[in-house]
Amino acid sequence: MLVVAGLLALGTVVSDRAWPQARHVVTIVHEAGHAVVALCAGRRLAGIRLHHDTSGVTVSSGRPTGPGVVFTVAAGYPAPAVLGLAAAGLLSTGRTALLLQLFVVLLVGVLVVIRNGFGLLSVVVSMVVVLAVSILAPATLRAGFAAYVTWFLLIGGVRPVYEVSRTRRRRRDGLSDPDQLARLTGLPGGLWVTIFGTVALACLAGGTALLTGVW
C-alpha cells in the first residue's frame, strides 16, 4: 500500500495535468507555514489569500527587519516537506487517525484566517475530503489516503523549489520569497533556493526512511 500510494503521489507531482490542481494543497501548507511562524515570532497576522493560479500571500505586520520577519518569509517553501516528514513519523507508528485529525486542525486554523473567496473554497474542499475519508472510509482506505497525502507532501515539497528557481531565471521581478530574503539578509536569492531545496530533499529522504522502516 505504501508503494502504491508513493507511486500515485509521484505521478500527481510530475504530471503537468494533475499538478496544477494538486498544487493548491501545497500552497495552503506553504502559506500556513508563513502564518504559523509569523505568530510564533510575535507578529500580527492579517490574513491569508489563495489565488486561482496556485499563488498565495500571507500578510503580517511587525518589525520590517530582523529575525522574526526573516523566519516568517523563509518558512513557506520548507513547510510542505516538513509537514510531510512529521506525517511520516506518525504514519510509521500507525497513528493514522491522529494524523488525519491533525490535518483537519491545520485546515481549520487556515480557514479562520482566509480573506478571499477562492481561498475559502480551496480550504473547505480540502477539509471536506479529509473529514469524509476520516469518518466514512474503511480503515484500509483511510490508511492508504494518509499514506498518499504524506508522500504527496514529501514529494510535492520539492517541485515548488524547482519552479521558483526556474521562474527567477526567467523573470527578475524581485517578488519571490528568495528575493525578499535576499533583500532582508544580504544573502543571494540563489543561496536561499539551495537551502530550500536541501531541506525539501532531506525531508523526503527522512520521510522515505521512516515509511520504509529504515529508521
N, C-alpha and C positions, 0 to 999 in steps of 0.2 A: 504494500500500500504506500509506503514511504517513497519507493522508487517511482511508482506511477504518479503520485502527487508531485514529485520533483520534476518529472518529465513534462507534466501538464503545466506547471508553473514556468518552466524554462520555455516551453512553446508559447505561452502567453507573453512573456517578456520579449522574446526575439521576433514575434510576429508583428509585422507592420500594420496588420489589420486589427489584431486584438489589443495591442499595446496602447494605442491612443485612448481606448475606453478604460482599460485596466489602470492606466497611469493616474486616473483621478484618485484612486485609493492611495497611491504613493504620495500624491500631492496633499491629501488630507493628513497623512502621517508627517510629511515634511513640514507643513505649517503648524501642526500640533507640536513638533519639536521646537520650533521658534517660540511658540506660546508658552510651553512649559518652562523653558529656560529663562524666558523673559520674566515670568512670575518668580522663579527661584532667585533671579538676580535683583529682585525688588523693583522691577519696572512695572508701570501701569499698562495693562493690556487693554487696547481699544477694540480689538476685534480681528476676525479673520474673514477674508473674501476668497472664494474659489471661482475660477472662471472656466468657460466652455473649452478654451484651448489648453486646459490642464495646468495653467499657471495659477498662482495664488499669491496672496500677500497677507502678512501678519503685521499689524500696526501696534506699536507700543511706544510709550513715552517715558522719558527719564533722561539721564545724562547722555549727551550726544557722543561722548567718547568714554574710553575706559573699558575695563574687563567685562562689565555687565553687558554692554551693547555688543562687544566682540563675541562673547559666548552665545548671545542671542542670535546673531546673524550666522554664526558658524554651526548652529545646531540643526539646521534644516536638512542638509544633504545626508549627514550620517544617521538621521533619525529612523528611516525605514529599516536599514540594516541592523541598527542597534536593537530596535524593537523585534526584528526577526530573530536576533541572537537570544534575546530574553524569552521569546516564544519557543525557540528550540530547546532552551533549558527546561521550560515547563513541560513541553511535549515529551521530552526524553524521560521524564519521570512519571508519565502517564496522567498528568493533570490537565486533561483536555477540557473538562467542564470549566475549570478555573480560568484557563486560557481564553475560552470564548466569553466568559463573563468579563474578563479584563478588557477584551476588545470592545464590548458594549460600553463599559465605563469610559473608555477613551473616547468613543464616538459621542457619548452623552456630553462629556466635557467640551468637545469641539462644538457640538450643537449649540451649547449655551453662548458661545462667543462668535458664532457665524453672523455676518452682517449683510449677506446678499441672498437673493432668491435661489440662484443656481447652487451656491454653496449649501444652502439648506436642503435642497433636493438631493444633492450628492450624499450628504451625511445621513439623511433619513433613509435613503435607499440602502446604503451600506448597513445601517443599523437593522433595518427590517430583514435583510438577508441573514445577518448573523443571528438575530433572535429567532427567525424561522428555523434555521438549522439547529440551534440550541434546544428549542422546545419540541419541534415536530420530527426531526430526523432520528432514525435509529442510531445506536451507539457507533456502529461501524462507519456510517456516513458522517457522523459528527467528527470522528477521528480523522477520516480522510479529508474532510473540509479543513480542519485545523492544520493538518499537515500541508495541504495545498497553500493556505494563506501564509503559513510560516515560510515555506520555500519561496513563495512569491515575494515576500518582504525581503528575504535574504538576497535573492537573485535580482529582484526589481530595485534594490538599493544601489546596484552597480550601474545600470543603464543611464539614469539621470546624470550621473557624474560624467559619463562619456558624452552625453548630449550637451551638457553645459560647456565642456571643453571644446566641442566642435562649434557650438554657437559663438563662443568667444573668439575663435579664429576667424569666423565669417563676419561677425558684427561686433564692433567695438563701441557699444552704447554705454558701457560702464554701469549697467543696472543689475547685473547678476550678483549673487552672493559673493563669489570670489572677488569680483571687482570692488564691491563695497568693503570687503575685508582688507583688500589691498590699500584702500584709502584710510581705513581705520588703523591699520597696523604698520603700514610701510613695507610689508612683505609682498612679493609679487603674487598676482592673482593665480598664475600658473602653479605656484607652490601650494596654494590653498586647494586647487583642483587635485593635485597629487596627494595631499593629506586626506581629502575626502575619499579619493579612490582607494587609498591604502586602508582606511577604516572600513570601507564597504567590503573590500576583498578579505580583510582579516575577519570580519563578522561572518562572511559567507563561509570561510574556511572553518571557523569555530563552530558555526551552526551545523555545518555538514558533519563535523566530528561528533557533535552531541547527538544528532539524529541517527547517525550510523553506529553509535555505540563505541566509537574510538575513545571518547572521554567518558 
